[in-house]
């Protein structure tokens, strides 16, 4: 069975590049393809990448199969959490001159309780609270899950 194979770079954060770094054709099983790649195609790839090849992490995928990334529950929660925090920051009356991010904090400014807060980008300095204070981390997560549910029920 002849197949086209794509070699993708894997970044330090674990995500795969959208475009292939290298492509090749091979006729045989997947195990035979791995052996062929290790003995032949890897030399071509190392020439393309150059000195950085020793640090390169890669993944080989069959071009005929689906290559879509399936989001994990954690990734979905992170994406939705960021939407909720973004909406809360936009609704607050913060100056538009600075950039802000949102996060869960446990600090002096939140009276040593858990709180979702607006933070200064880069320094993560506390700017203002976006939620009530919570006694436990689990209560703060539960509050966020409720806000996510409300966000999607409104649409």
N, C-alpha and C positions, 0 to 999 in steps of 0.2 A: 504494500500500500504506500503510495507516494503522497507525501504531505509537505506543505510549506510550514516552516517554523519561524517564529519571531522571538528575538531575545530582547527583553525589556530590562532597563536599569531599575533597581530597587533603591529608593532613597533611604537616608538614615532614619526617617520617621516611619519606615515600613511600607510606604505607598509606592506604587508602581508608576513608572513614566507612561504617559499617554501614547507616545510614538515609540515604535521599536528602534533599538540601537543597531540591530543587525537582523537580517533575514537569510534563510537558507532553505533548500529543498533536500529531502532525504526520503528514501524508500526503505521501509522496514518498520520494526516495532519501536515503541517508545524507549525501551532499554537500549536497543541498538543505536537509536538516534542519540541518546545520552553519551554512549561510547564514541560515536562518530564525532559529536560536538567536542568532546574532551580531547580527541586526538587530532582533529583537522580544523574545525571552524573556530576554535578558541584562539588559534594563531592569527587568523584574519581579524577577529575581534580585538585582540591585544594590540594589533597594529593600528586599528581605528582609534582606540582609547589612549594608547601611548603609555606613559609612565604611571598614570593613575590606575592601571588595570589591576594591580594587586589589591587595591581597596574596593574594587567594584563588586557589588552584589547584583546578581541578575536572576531572571526567571525566564524559562523557555516555555512558550505556549504555542499550541497548534493554531494556525491562523484560521482553520475551518470551524473551530469551536467558539462559543460565546466567550468574550473577554470582559464582559461587564462586571464591575465591582459590586458585590452585594454588601450593603452596609450592615454592620453589626448593631445590636441593640444599644451598645455604648455610643457608637458614632451617631445614631439617630437621636439619642438623648442629648448629646453634646450640641448637635445642630439645632434642635428645638430649644434647648436652654439658651443658646446664643441669640435666637430670635426673640425669646421672651425678654432677656436682659436688654437687648437692643431697643425693643419697644418701650421698656420701662425707662431707659436712659433718655430716649427721645421725648417721652412725656414729661420728664423732669425738667426743671427750668435751669439747666446747666448752661454755662457759656458755650457758644459754638466755636470759640477761638481755640479751645483745647480738644484733644482727642481722648476718648474714654473707652474703657472696656468694663465688663462686668465680671464678678466673681463672688465666690462664697468665702467670707472672712470670719475669723475668730480673733478679735483684737480689742485693744483698749477703747477705740472709738465706738465699737458695738457693745460696750459694757461687758466684755469678755463672754459674749454669747455669739452664736452663729447668726450670720446675716448675709443676705445677698446685697452687694454694694456696687456702686460705681467707683471705678479705680482709674487712676491716671495711667495712661499707656506708658510702657517702658519701666516706670518706677513702681507701679502697683500701689502707689500711695492712696489711702482711703479718701474719697471725695464726699460721698453721701450714701446713706442707706437707701436701698430700693425695696426692702421688705421689712416686716417686723423682725424682732430678735427671737431666736429660737434657743431652747435649752439643749437640744440635741441635734446632731448632724442629720439624723434620720428625719426629724421634723422639718428641717430646712429642705431636704430632698423631696419630702412629701408635698410641701408647699409648692415647690417648683413643678412637680408632676401635675398638680392641680392647675397651675397657671398654663402649662402646656396644653392640658385638656381644654381649658377655656379658650385658648387661642385657636384651636382647631374646631371647636364647636361654633365659633363666630363666623367661620368662613363658609 
